[in-house]
Structures are given as C-alpha cells and as structure tokens.
Amino acid sequence: METTEEVFAAFAAAEEPLKSGQVAEILGADKKEVDTAIKALKAEGKLVSPKRCFYEPAE
C-alpha cells in the first residue's frame, strides 16, 4: 500500500481529528513522509483541517 493510502486509512479509522505526528506514530512511518501525504490528500480534497494542525477525512 502506498504511503498516501496508509495515511488516509489511519485518518479514516480514527474517531477524532489527528495530528501528523500521531499518524506517523500509528503507522511507524517518518513524519516528513506523513506530512507529504497529508499535503497531497488535502490538495485532492480528501482531508480537511477542523482546527490548526489537526486533520480528518472530508465528508
């Protein structure tokens, strides 16, 4: 599975908005890779930020 897909799956499984560091910890991935994936997912409209530095799947 590609990093972007893994990151989105982690957000989708979460019951609350998460920070990129939390996702990196959940996945055991590098935070920079997670940040890059978040940026791509935001550009695609798949993630939204309900408050600064927190992200969740778009509805």
C-alpha positions, -999 to +999 in steps of 0.1 A: +000+000+000+012+035-009+020+059+020-008+082+009-033+054+011-020+043+045-022+078+059-058+082+046-067+048+061-053+059+095-074+091+094-105+071+083-101+047+112-097+074+138-127+086+158-113+121+161-090+145+142-053+136+144-020+155+141+006+143+115+028+132+144+001+109+157-004+093+123+034+088+119+034+071+153+004+049+144+020+038+111+056+037+123+064+060+094+086+091+091+068+123+100+081+140+068+065+113+047+032+116+065+033+154+061+039+150+023+010+125+021-013+149+041-004+177+017-014+156-013-046+144+004-056+180+012-049+190-024-072+161-036-099+173-012-098+140+008-087+156+041-099+188+058-085+206+088-112+213+115-086+232+136-049+241+132-026+211+127-054+186+130-069+167+101-098+144+094-114+128+063-136+152+042-173+143+044 
